[in-house]
């Protein structure tokens, strides 16, 4: 996985450099060619597979309990009026309190623990702007207009999954309760599709709304159950600002 991650990151870097070198020859003068974007949003994990089924059966835990806020930033460069390339980084983290479904302690109280999921995806994408970002204006200048774009990309998601708290050892007839920590982390290849709208308020500032869907699966092993993958994909929604220069 580490070797694959390095190869993917190298390929993405070379792609960015080659696209950036073409920008100066493709964009008309006196128009912003790049943008730096900041965004806030919400992540809705897909939550399919063995891991999510297992924790849902044992604990009062479901994938939508991990719906939570996220934030990110991007650098986007134009290849021409209808095509842009972007480099993106995001951060997501959510901690959920849950309890054993089938057991309580000797006093009748719930046996509880915290589950934390974090993701830090980094990706590159291509964005198609069907109607173009600019329209011709007077005296050779380009006038701004609302922009709709579609895109697809690939990247790497760095993830951490942790369970910390009290658990019941169901394999022991005495059902002892113990404190434990189960942690796994890694890097997963991610694919994504996206769509968005930008609303220009000035030549150098846009408001944006973006939706994204991602697919990513990490390798996961835990003592309590034999697992192969953790589903890290899901839907992302963002609002933000784009500073064009």
ROVEXDREN-865243 format. One record per residue (C-alpha): residue number from 1; x, y, z. Coordinates in Angstrom, 1 decimal. Example, Ala and Ser with C-alpha at 12.3 -4.5 7.8 and 13.67 -1.06 7.14 Angstrom:
BEGIN
1, 12.3, -4.5, 7.8
2, 13.7, -1.1, 7.1
END
This chain:
BEGIN
1, 0.0, 0.0, 0.0
2, 2.8, 2.4, 0.8
3, 4.5, 1.8, -2.5
4, 1.2, 2.3, -4.3
5, 0.6, 5.6, -2.4
6, 4.0, 6.9, -3.4
7, 3.4, 6.0, -7.1
8, 0.0, 7.7, -7.1
9, 1.3, 10.8, -5.4
10, 4.2, 11.0, -7.9
11, 1.9, 10.6, -10.9
12, -0.5, 13.3, -9.5
13, 2.5, 15.7, -9.0
14, 3.7, 15.2, -12.6
15, 0.2, 15.7, -13.9
16, -0.1, 19.0, -12.0
17, 3.2, 20.3, -13.4
18, 2.4, 19.4, -17.0
19, -1.1, 21.0, -16.8
20, 0.3, 24.1, -15.1
21, 2.9, 24.5, -17.9
22, 0.1, 24.6, -20.5
23, -1.9, 27.3, -18.7
24, 0.1, 30.3, -19.9
25, -0.6, 29.3, -23.5
26, -4.3, 28.6, -23.1
27, -5.9, 31.4, -21.1
28, -6.7, 34.9, -22.5
29, -4.9, 37.8, -21.0
30, -6.5, 39.9, -18.2
31, -8.5, 37.1, -16.7
32, -7.8, 35.2, -13.4
33, -6.2, 31.9, -14.1
34, -6.0, 30.3, -10.7
35, -8.1, 30.1, -7.5
36, -7.5, 29.2, -3.9
37, -10.6, 27.8, -2.3
38, -11.7, 27.3, 1.3
39, -14.8, 25.3, 2.2
40, -16.8, 23.9, 5.1
41, -19.1, 20.9, 4.7
42, -20.6, 17.7, 6.0
43, -19.6, 14.1, 5.4
44, -22.2, 11.2, 5.2
45, -20.3, 7.9, 5.3
46, -21.6, 5.1, 3.1
47, -20.9, 2.5, 5.8
48, -21.2, -0.7, 3.9
49, -19.2, -4.0, 4.5
50, -18.2, -6.3, 7.3
51, -16.9, -3.7, 9.8
52, -20.0, -1.7, 9.8
53, -22.2, -4.8, 10.0
54, -20.2, -6.2, 12.9
55, -20.2, -3.0, 15.0
56, -23.9, -2.5, 14.3
57, -24.8, -6.0, 15.5
58, -22.7, -5.7, 18.7
59, -23.0, -2.0, 19.6
60, -25.6, 0.7, 19.4
61, -23.7, 2.2, 16.5
62, -24.7, 2.9, 12.9
63, -22.9, 4.6, 10.0
64, -25.1, 7.7, 10.1
65, -23.9, 8.3, 13.7
66, -20.7, 9.4, 12.0
67, -22.3, 12.0, 9.9
68, -20.2, 15.1, 10.8
69, -18.5, 18.3, 9.8
70, -15.5, 18.5, 7.5
71, -13.4, 21.3, 6.0
72, -10.9, 21.6, 3.2
73, -8.9, 23.7, 0.8
74, -8.0, 23.5, -2.9
75, -5.8, 25.1, -5.5
76, -7.4, 25.1, -9.0
77, -5.8, 26.1, -12.3
78, -7.4, 26.6, -15.7
79, -6.2, 24.6, -18.7
80, -8.7, 26.5, -20.9
81, -12.1, 28.1, -20.6
82, -13.8, 24.8, -20.3
83, -11.3, 22.6, -18.3
84, -9.6, 23.1, -15.0
85, -7.4, 20.9, -12.8
86, -7.5, 21.0, -9.0
87, -5.5, 19.8, -6.1
88, -7.5, 19.3, -2.8
89, -7.0, 18.4, 0.8
90, -9.8, 17.8, 3.4
91, -10.1, 16.8, 7.0
92, -12.9, 14.9, 8.7
93, -13.2, 13.5, 12.2
94, -16.1, 12.2, 14.4
95, -16.3, 10.5, 17.8
96, -19.4, 8.5, 18.7
97, -20.4, 7.1, 22.1
98, -22.0, 3.6, 22.0
99, -22.8, 0.7, 24.2
100, -23.0, -3.1, 24.2
101, -26.4, -4.2, 22.8
102, -26.6, -7.5, 24.6
103, -24.8, -7.0, 27.9
104, -24.8, -4.7, 31.0
105, -22.4, -4.6, 33.9
106, -23.1, -6.2, 37.3
107, -25.1, -3.1, 38.5
108, -27.2, -3.0, 35.4
109, -25.4, -0.1, 33.8
110, -24.5, 0.1, 30.1
111, -21.1, -0.9, 29.0
112, -19.9, 2.0, 26.8
113, -16.9, 3.0, 24.7
114, -16.0, 5.7, 22.2
115, -15.5, 5.1, 18.5
116, -13.5, 7.6, 16.4
117, -13.2, 7.8, 12.7
118, -10.8, 10.3, 11.0
119, -10.0, 10.9, 7.3
120, -7.6, 13.2, 5.6
121, -8.1, 12.8, 1.8
122, -5.7, 14.4, -0.7
123, -6.7, 14.2, -4.4
124, -6.4, 15.7, -7.8
125, -9.3, 16.1, -10.2
126, -10.3, 17.4, -13.6
127, -13.3, 19.7, -13.9
128, -15.3, 20.2, -17.0
129, -17.2, 23.5, -17.4
130, -19.7, 22.9, -20.1
131, -20.6, 26.5, -20.6
132, -17.1, 28.0, -20.0
133, -16.1, 30.1, -17.1
134, -16.0, 33.4, -19.0
135, -18.0, 35.0, -21.8
136, -16.6, 37.6, -24.2
137, -17.1, 41.2, -23.2
138, -16.3, 44.6, -24.6
139, -12.8, 45.8, -25.6
140, -11.4, 42.2, -25.5
141, -12.3, 41.7, -21.8
142, -14.1, 38.6, -20.4
143, -17.2, 39.0, -18.3
144, -18.0, 36.9, -15.3
145, -21.0, 34.6, -15.1
146, -22.3, 31.8, -12.8
147, -20.3, 28.6, -13.4
148, -21.5, 25.0, -13.3
149, -18.8, 22.3, -13.4
150, -18.6, 18.5, -13.3
151, -15.5, 16.6, -12.3
152, -13.8, 13.3, -11.4
153, -10.5, 12.6, -9.6
154, -8.3, 10.2, -7.7
155, -6.2, 10.5, -4.6
156, -5.2, 9.0, -1.3
157, -7.1, 9.1, 2.0
158, -5.1, 8.8, 5.2
159, -7.5, 7.3, 7.9
160, -7.6, 6.3, 11.5
161, -10.2, 4.2, 13.3
162, -10.2, 3.7, 17.1
163, -12.4, 2.1, 19.7
164, -11.6, 3.0, 23.3
165, -13.5, 2.1, 26.5
166, -15.2, -0.9, 28.2
167, -16.0, -4.1, 26.4
168, -17.4, -7.5, 27.3
169, -15.4, -10.6, 26.5
170, -18.2, -12.7, 25.0
171, -15.8, -15.6, 24.5
172, -15.3, -16.1, 28.3
173, -18.3, -17.8, 30.1
174, -17.9, -15.4, 33.0
175, -18.4, -12.4, 30.6
176, -15.7, -10.2, 32.1
177, -15.7, -6.5, 31.4
178, -12.3, -5.0, 30.5
179, -11.0, -1.7, 29.3
180, -9.4, -1.8, 25.9
181, -8.2, 0.2, 22.9
182, -8.5, -1.1, 19.3
183, -6.8, 1.1, 16.7
184, -6.1, 0.8, 13.0
185, -4.8, 3.3, 10.5
186, -3.5, 3.4, 6.9
187, -3.8, 4.9, 3.5
188, -6.5, 4.0, 0.9
189, -6.8, 4.9, -2.7
190, -9.8, 7.1, -3.3
191, -11.9, 7.8, -6.4
192, -14.4, 10.6, -6.6
193, -17.0, 12.4, -8.7
194, -18.2, 15.9, -8.1
195, -20.4, 18.7, -9.3
196, -20.6, 22.3, -8.2
197, -21.7, 25.9, -8.8
198, -19.7, 29.1, -8.4
199, -21.3, 32.5, -8.1
200, -19.0, 35.4, -8.9
201, -19.3, 38.5, -6.6
202, -16.3, 40.2, -8.2
203, -13.4, 39.3, -10.6
204, -11.4, 38.0, -7.6
205, -14.0, 36.4, -5.4
206, -16.6, 33.6, -5.9
207, -19.0, 31.8, -3.6
208, -19.3, 28.1, -4.3
209, -21.5, 25.1, -3.5
210, -20.2, 21.6, -4.2
211, -21.3, 18.0, -3.9
212, -19.0, 15.0, -4.0
213, -19.2, 11.2, -3.8
214, -16.1, 9.1, -3.0
215, -15.2, 5.5, -3.0
216, -12.3, 4.3, -0.7
217, -11.5, 1.1, 1.1
218, -8.9, 0.6, 3.8
219, -7.3, -2.6, 5.0
220, -8.4, -3.5, 8.5
221, -7.6, -6.2, 11.0
222, -9.0, -6.5, 14.5
223, -8.6, -9.2, 17.2
224, -12.4, -9.5, 17.8
225, -13.3, -10.3, 14.2
226, -11.6, -11.2, 10.9
227, -12.0, -8.1, 8.7
228, -10.6, -7.4, 5.3
229, -11.8, -3.8, 4.5
230, -13.2, -0.7, 6.0
231, -15.5, 1.3, 3.8
232, -14.4, 5.0, 3.9
233, -16.5, 6.3, 1.1
234, -19.6, 8.4, 1.1
235, -21.2, 11.7, 0.2
236, -19.7, 15.1, 0.9
237, -21.4, 18.5, 0.7
238, -19.6, 21.9, 0.8
239, -20.1, 25.6, 0.8
240, -17.1, 27.9, 0.5
241, -15.3, 30.8, -1.1
242, -13.0, 30.9, -4.1
243, -10.3, 33.6, -4.3
244, -9.3, 34.0, -7.9
245, -6.0, 35.5, -9.1
END
